[in-house]
Amino acid sequence: MIPMNTWLMKGYLDAIPVEAVTRYEREMLSDLRHNHPEILETIRNERDLSDATKDKLKSALDAFAKTFA
């Protein structure tokens, strides 16, 4: 839930057509699970977003946003 809230609050979905939001969410979560599992594990274990975790999540979201088509 935290990654999705981050997308919404930071405008990551602003340029995504409404009909593509579900696919974006699915592919982003898949990307996080496969390429950045430590971010999800940290969120799960800490149940909070430290500044360091926010920075890592932002980097992961930025990288994914550039590849989403």
VOGU-3710 file (C-alpha; in Angstrom, 3 decimals, decimal comma):
1> mipmntwlmk> 0,000/0,000/0,000  2,809/2,414/0,784  4,318/2,219/-2,725  0,910/2,983/-4,279  0,323/5,891/-1,905  3,748/7,234/-2,830  2,840/7,122/-6,529  -0,371/9,015/-5,926  1,097/11,663/-3,651  4,123/12,335/-5,831
11> gyldaipvea> 2,277/12,494/-9,140  3,712/9,342/-10,699  0,306/8,444/-12,111  -0,542/11,888/-13,468  0,649/11,068/-16,997  -0,766/7,527/-16,993  -4,108/7,053/-18,761  -6,790/5,842/-16,362  -7,168/2,581/-18,265  -3,447/1,832/-17,763
21> vtryeremls> -3,267/2,483/-13,999  -3,993/-1,132/-13,030  -1,292/-2,395/-15,384  1,125/0,263/-14,082  0,481/-0,815/-10,495  0,888/-4,507/-11,327  4,120/-3,975/-13,273  5,570/-1,567/-10,703  4,953/-4,009/-7,853  6,495/-6,764/-9,946
31> dlrhnhpeil> 9,517/-4,545/-10,584  9,863/-3,803/-6,876  9,559/-7,490/-5,966  12,150/-8,603/-8,504  14,600/-5,705/-8,612  14,233/-4,035/-5,209  12,968/-6,643/-2,724  14,976/-5,006/0,062  12,768/-1,902/-0,145  9,579/-3,913/0,354
41> etirnerdls> 11,199/-5,954/3,110  12,283/-2,791/4,928  8,777/-1,310/4,651  7,250/-4,556/5,858  9,637/-4,843/8,815  9,741/-1,197/9,882  6,082/-0,446/9,083  7,207/3,091/8,386  9,140/5,019/5,763  12,452/6,341/6,978
51> datkdklksa> 14,133/9,013/4,894  16,588/6,426/3,577  13,765/4,101/2,515  11,878/7,002/0,915  14,969/7,855/-1,124  15,378/4,246/-2,275  11,684/3,976/-3,135  11,758/7,254/-5,055  14,771/6,061/-7,057  13,034/2,778/-7,854
61> ldafaktfa> 9,816/4,555/-8,856  11,706/7,050/-11,019  13,587/4,268/-12,799  10,403/2,281/-13,405  8,476/5,334/-14,649  11,100/5,839/-17,371  10,596/2,295/-18,667  6,802/2,039/-18,475  5,211/2,102/-21,917
//
